Amino acid sequence: MSQLLVRNLQKEVVESLKNRAKANHRSLQAEVALILENAAKVQPRDFWQDANAVREQLAEYKNQHNHSFSDSAELIREDRDK
């Protein structure tokens, strides 16, 4: 395992981390390690890349099944009027 030293943290930040660790029944070191591990795992995905992938999947489905997607507004209006 590697080690990391963080210097010059504000006193309020350290106190907040200590309180969080206590609330979660962990040591300060374990709490900070967990925070850093979770932060390192989170890789924000590119929204537009995901949106384009969904569009491509829908277009492929439409072409393969000779299917078109209808506008759902009319169905919503019917349900609302019930």
trRosetta pair geometry for C-beta under 8 A, 3 or more apart (Angstrom, degrees):
i j d omega theta_ij theta_ji phi_ij phi_ji
4 36 7.5 168 49 -143 154 169
6 9 6.1 50 128 -47 108 113
9 13 4.8 -112 175 78 104 128
9 14 5.4 116 109 -52 125 94
10 13 4.6 96 62 -1 84 103
10 14 7.3 -157 93 -3 46 84
11 14 5.8 -57 -154 37 35 110
11 15 6.3 34 151 -18 68 107
12 15 5.7 -54 -145 39 32 112
12 16 6.2 35 154 -22 65 106
13 16 5.7 -54 -149 35 29 112
13 17 6.4 29 153 -17 64 106
14 17 5.7 -55 -149 38 31 111
14 18 6.3 34 152 -21 65 105
15 18 5.6 -53 -148 35 32 113
15 19 6.4 33 153 -18 65 104
16 19 5.8 -53 -149 36 31 111
16 20 6.3 31 152 -19 64 107
17 20 5.6 -53 -145 37 32 112
17 21 6.2 35 154 -22 65 105
17 28 6.1 74 129 -148 104 93
17 31 6.1 154 -177 106 85 129
17 32 6.1 27 -166 -72 135 94
17 35 7.9 -83 -128 -10 104 155
18 21 5.7 -53 -147 35 30 113
18 22 6.4 30 154 -19 64 106
18 28 5.5 -25 -100 -95 68 114
19 22 5.7 -54 -148 36 31 111
19 23 6.3 31 154 -19 65 107
20 23 5.7 -55 -147 36 30 111
20 24 6.3 11 158 -2 65 112
20 31 5.8 137 104 -170 98 143
21 24 6.1 -71 -147 49 27 98
21 26 4.9 -100 -158 80 78 82
21 27 6.2 -31 -177 134 132 17
21 28 4.8 -110 -26 -90 171 48
21 30 7.0 118 -140 66 108 84
21 31 3.6 -112 -93 -25 91 148
21 32 7.8 -27 -74 -26 121 72
22 25 7.5 29 -176 -76 32 34
24 31 6.2 128 59 -104 131 106
26 30 4.1 -123 180 90 111 120
26 31 4.7 141 94 -59 124 83
26 34 7.2 -20 170 -2 172 137
27 30 4.5 93 52 8 82 102
27 31 6.9 -146 90 -7 42 86
28 31 5.7 -56 -148 36 30 112
28 32 6.3 25 157 -14 66 107
29 32 6.1 -57 -145 39 28 106
29 33 6.2 30 155 -21 63 110
30 33 5.6 -54 -145 37 30 114
30 34 6.3 31 156 -20 64 106
31 34 5.9 -57 -151 35 28 110
31 35 6.4 30 152 -19 64 106
32 35 5.6 -52 -147 35 34 114
32 36 6.3 30 156 -15 66 107
33 36 5.9 -59 -148 40 29 108
33 37 6.2 30 155 -20 65 108
34 37 5.7 -53 -143 36 30 111
34 38 6.3 27 159 -15 64 107
35 38 6.1 -60 -150 39 26 107
35 39 6.2 24 154 -18 63 111
36 39 5.6 -55 -142 38 31 111
36 40 6.2 30 158 -20 65 107
37 40 5.9 -58 -148 36 28 109
37 41 6.5 28 154 -22 63 107
38 41 5.8 -56 -149 32 32 112
38 42 6.7 30 156 -23 65 105
39 42 6.1 -55 -151 28 32 109
45 49 7.0 -119 168 67 87 113
45 50 5.8 67 134 -46 124 124
46 49 3.8 62 88 9 113 116
46 50 6.7 169 89 -11 60 83
47 50 5.8 -62 -153 39 31 110
47 51 6.1 29 153 -20 68 108
48 51 5.4 -49 -141 37 35 114
48 52 6.2 38 157 -20 66 104
49 52 6.0 -53 -149 36 28 110
49 53 6.6 31 151 -21 61 106
50 53 5.6 -55 -150 33 32 113
50 54 6.6 32 153 -18 65 103
51 54 5.8 -53 -151 35 33 110
51 55 6.5 35 150 -20 65 105
52 55 5.5 -51 -147 35 35 115
52 56 6.3 37 153 -20 66 104
53 56 5.7 -53 -149 36 31 112
53 57 6.5 32 152 -19 64 105
54 57 5.7 -53 -148 36 33 112
54 58 6.3 31 154 -17 66 106
55 58 5.9 -58 -149 38 30 109
55 59 6.3 29 154 -18 65 108
56 59 5.7 -55 -145 38 30 111
56 60 6.2 32 155 -20 64 107
57 60 5.7 -54 -147 36 30 112
57 61 6.3 31 153 -19 64 105
58 61 5.6 -51 -146 36 32 112
58 62 6.2 35 154 -22 64 106
58 69 7.4 -28 -171 -24 117 140
59 62 5.6 -53 -146 35 31 114
59 63 6.4 27 155 -16 64 107
60 63 5.9 -57 -148 39 29 108
60 64 6.1 24 158 -16 66 111
61 64 5.9 -60 -142 40 27 107
61 65 6.0 -10 171 13 65 116
61 67 6.9 -46 138 59 83 121
62 65 6.8 -76 -137 53 18 87
62 66 7.9 47 170 -121 53 9
62 67 5.5 -119 -131 72 55 73
62 68 6.3 55 -147 -96 111 46
62 69 7.1 -77 -93 -18 114 90
63 66 7.6 16 -169 -71 25 45
70 74 8.0 -58 151 38 115 114
71 74 6.5 82 97 0 93 93
72 75 5.1 -56 -163 43 66 115
72 76 5.9 70 139 -26 84 101
73 76 5.7 -56 -149 36 32 112
73 77 6.4 34 153 -21 66 104
74 77 5.6 -52 -149 34 33 113
74 78 6.5 36 152 -21 64 103
75 78 5.6 -51 -150 33 33 114
75 79 6.5 32 153 -16 65 104
76 79 5.8 -55 -150 38 33 110
76 80 6.2 33 153 -21 66 109
77 80 5.7 -57 -147 37 30 113
77 81 6.3 27 156 -19 65 110
78 81 5.9 -62 -149 37 28 109
78 82 7.1 41 151 -38 61 96
79 82 5.9 -42 -159 7 36 116
